[in-house]
Amino acid sequence: MSGGYRAWSKVRDSGSRPEVVRRFKSGPPHCMDTLKLYWQDPYMRAFTARVIEIKDDYIVLDQTAFYPGGGGQIYDTGRIEDLIIFEVKKDNEIIYHRFKGTPKFSIGDKIKGEIDWERRYRIMKNHSASHIVYYFMLKVYGEKIKPYGSGLVDEIKDRQDYIVDDSFDVEKIRDVENLANEFIEKGYEIKTWTDENGIRHWVSGEISMKCAGTHVKNTKEIGEIKIERGKKPGRGKERIETFTS
């Protein structure tokens, strides 16, 4: 790919966990930060925006509802006009939409974008469930485990690795699952916001943590969850995988 100032990322499977391999260089110098509509309203399915850049196989807009991936959450997919958007990434606060097809619009034009809502909503449910499960994993296991990496959440499931002394006990995993489901069933509101330092926060009931992803508004939207042990990511580590209904 030409262009000089960036290249796209790809998803690879290292054998232990899928991971996003970033390949951006520096962004186009004339582009301003992309306005993140997915923070203003994570339920936004369609939006309008102005085209800032078209080059090779990517588009930059002045604002977008497409989540670009980060913090363990995978990127959104969807359409911009007639183009298929199959990858979205952020670099230096500029969001790049990688497309298939031939653009019928030009720089400066207004366009309509639409995310794959069914996929996004499943990701939102899985991501919110991930925080709840993480909280109760630490409650049940205490200092015996430590999180390893930011995990990976997509429309299928959430994957989270932990550094452990011993293999996970099945009964304790069921305890975590039951506690998480009891919490979810209570219907706690989920709040997200940006503080004065630009840090995003996620709060639901007694649970509070930092997160810049997209989430549902209430735990009842998550539904019942199931936790399974995943493929062992390496020596001294264990993986759990969380599925939502």
C-alpha positions in Angstrom: 0.0 0.0 0.0 1.2 3.5 -0.8 0.6 6.7 0.9 3.7 7.0 3.0 2.2 8.0 6.3 0.3 4.9 7.5 -0.4 1.3 7.0 -3.2 -0.8 8.2 -3.4 -3.3 11.1 -4.4 -6.9 10.9 -5.7 -9.6 13.3 -3.5 -12.6 13.8 -3.7 -15.6 16.0 -0.4 -16.3 17.8 -1.6 -19.7 18.8 -2.6 -18.6 22.3 -4.8 -15.6 21.7 -6.0 -13.5 18.7 -4.4 -10.1 18.8 -4.5 -6.9 16.9 -1.2 -5.9 15.3 -1.0 -2.2 14.8 0.8 -0.9 11.7 0.0 2.7 11.7 2.7 5.3 11.2 1.9 9.0 11.5 -1.5 10.2 10.3 -2.2 12.9 7.7 -0.9 16.1 9.1 -3.9 18.2 8.0 -6.5 16.1 9.7 -8.2 17.2 13.0 -9.2 14.7 15.7 -12.2 12.7 14.7 -15.3 13.4 16.9 -16.2 10.1 18.6 -20.0 9.8 18.3 -19.9 6.3 19.8 -19.0 7.9 23.1 -21.9 10.3 22.9 -24.4 7.6 22.0 -23.3 4.0 21.8 -26.7 3.0 20.5 -26.3 5.2 17.4 -26.7 3.0 14.4 -26.5 5.6 11.5 -24.9 9.0 11.3 -23.9 11.7 8.8 -20.4 13.1 8.5 -18.1 15.1 6.2 -15.3 13.4 4.3 -11.9 14.7 5.4 -9.6 12.3 3.5 -9.8 9.5 0.9 -6.6 7.7 0.2 -5.8 4.2 -1.0 -8.4 2.0 0.9 -9.3 4.2 3.8 -11.5 7.1 4.6 -11.2 9.8 7.3 -14.4 11.6 8.5 -14.9 14.6 10.7 -17.0 12.4 13.1 -17.9 8.7 13.3 -20.0 6.2 15.2 -17.6 3.4 14.2 -15.7 2.2 17.2 -12.0 1.8 16.1 -10.9 -0.9 18.4 -8.9 -0.6 21.6 -8.7 -1.7 25.2 -9.5 -5.3 24.2 -12.7 -4.4 22.2 -12.7 -5.2 18.5 -13.5 -2.6 15.9 -16.9 -2.0 14.3 -17.9 -3.0 10.7 -20.6 -1.6 8.5 -21.1 0.7 5.5 -20.3 4.3 4.4 -22.7 4.9 1.6 -22.2 2.0 -0.8 -18.8 1.0 0.6 -18.3 -1.9 2.9 -16.3 -0.9 6.0 -14.4 -4.0 7.2 -11.8 -2.5 9.6 -11.6 0.6 11.7 -8.5 1.9 13.6 -7.4 5.0 15.5 -4.0 6.7 15.3 -3.3 10.0 17.0 -7.0 10.6 17.6 -7.7 10.2 13.9 -10.1 7.3 13.0 -9.5 5.4 9.8 -12.2 3.5 8.0 -10.9 0.8 5.7 -13.2 0.0 2.8 -14.0 -2.3 -0.1 -15.4 -0.7 -3.2 -15.1 2.5 -5.2 -16.1 5.8 -3.5 -18.7 7.8 -5.4 -18.1 10.8 -3.2 -15.2 13.3 -2.8 -13.4 15.1 0.0 -15.7 17.7 1.6 -18.9 15.8 0.7 -21.4 14.8 3.4 -22.0 11.0 3.7 -24.1 8.6 5.6 -22.5 5.9 7.7 -24.2 2.9 9.2 -22.6 0.4 11.6 -23.5 -3.3 11.7 -25.8 -2.9 14.7 -26.5 -6.5 15.5 -22.7 -7.2 15.7 -22.0 -4.0 17.8 -24.8 -4.8 20.2 -23.4 -8.2 20.9 -20.0 -6.7 21.4 -21.5 -4.2 23.9 -23.2 -6.9 25.9 -20.0 -9.0 25.9 -17.9 -6.1 27.0 -20.2 -5.1 29.9 -20.3 -8.7 31.0 -16.5 -8.8 30.9 -16.2 -6.1 33.5 -18.7 -7.8 35.8 -17.0 -11.2 35.5 -13.6 -9.6 36.1 -14.8 -8.0 39.3 -16.2 -11.2 40.7 -13.1 -13.2 39.6 -11.1 -11.0 41.9 -13.7 -11.3 44.6 -13.6 -15.1 44.5 -9.9 -15.6 43.9 -8.4 -12.6 45.6 -4.7 -12.1 45.3 -4.2 -15.6 43.9 -4.7 -14.3 40.4 -3.6 -11.3 38.4 -5.0 -10.1 35.0 -2.7 -10.6 32.1 -3.3 -8.2 29.2 -6.5 -6.4 28.3 -8.2 -9.5 26.8 -10.2 -9.6 23.7 -13.9 -9.0 23.3 -15.8 -9.4 20.1 -19.4 -10.3 19.0 -18.8 -14.0 19.9 -17.3 -13.9 23.4 -14.9 -12.2 25.9 -11.5 -13.7 26.5 -9.5 -12.8 29.6 -6.2 -14.2 30.7 -4.9 -14.4 34.3 -1.5 -15.2 35.9 -2.1 -18.0 38.4 -0.4 -20.3 40.8 -2.7 -23.2 40.1 -5.2 -24.1 37.4 -8.7 -22.7 37.8 -11.1 -24.7 40.0 -14.3 -25.6 38.2 -16.4 -25.0 41.3 -14.9 -21.5 41.8 -15.6 -20.6 38.2 -19.2 -21.6 38.8 -19.2 -19.4 41.9 -18.0 -16.5 39.7 -20.7 -17.2 37.1 -23.5 -17.3 39.7 -22.4 -14.1 41.4 -22.1 -12.4 38.0 -25.6 -13.6 36.9 -27.1 -12.5 40.2 -25.6 -9.0 39.7 -26.8 -8.8 36.1 -30.3 -9.9 37.0 -30.7 -7.0 39.5 -30.8 -4.5 36.6 -28.1 -2.1 37.6 -27.7 1.0 35.4 -24.4 1.2 33.5 -22.8 4.7 33.3 -19.8 5.8 31.2 -18.2 9.2 31.0 -15.0 11.2 30.3 -13.4 13.0 33.2 -11.5 16.3 33.1 -8.3 14.4 32.2 -9.8 12.7 29.2 -10.0 9.3 30.9 -13.1 7.2 30.3 -14.9 5.6 33.2 -17.4 2.7 33.6 -19.6 2.3 36.7 -22.4 -0.1 37.5 -23.6 -0.7 41.1 -20.5 -1.3 43.3 -18.3 -1.9 40.3 -16.1 0.9 38.9 -13.2 0.8 36.4 -11.6 2.7 33.6 -12.8 1.8 30.0 -13.1 3.6 26.7 -15.2 0.9 25.0 -19.0 0.8 24.2 -21.5 -0.7 26.6 -25.2 -1.4 27.2 -27.1 0.9 29.5 -28.4 -1.7 32.0 -27.1 -5.0 33.1 -30.4 -6.7 32.3 -29.6 -6.2 28.6 -26.7 -8.6 29.0 -28.9 -11.6 29.9 -27.6 -14.8 31.5 -23.9 -15.4 31.0 -21.8 -18.6 30.8 -18.1 -18.9 31.7 -15.8 -21.6 30.3 -12.2 -22.3 30.6 -10.4 -21.4 27.4 -7.3 -22.7 25.7 -4.3 -22.3 28.1 -2.3 -19.3 26.9 1.0 -20.3 28.4 2.8 -21.5 31.5 1.5 -20.0 34.7 -1.6 -18.6 32.9 -5.2 -19.5 32.6 -7.9 -18.2 30.3 -11.6 -17.8 30.8 -14.2 -17.1 28.1 -17.5 -15.4 28.8 -20.6 -15.9 26.6 -23.8 -13.8 26.8 -27.2 -15.0 25.9 
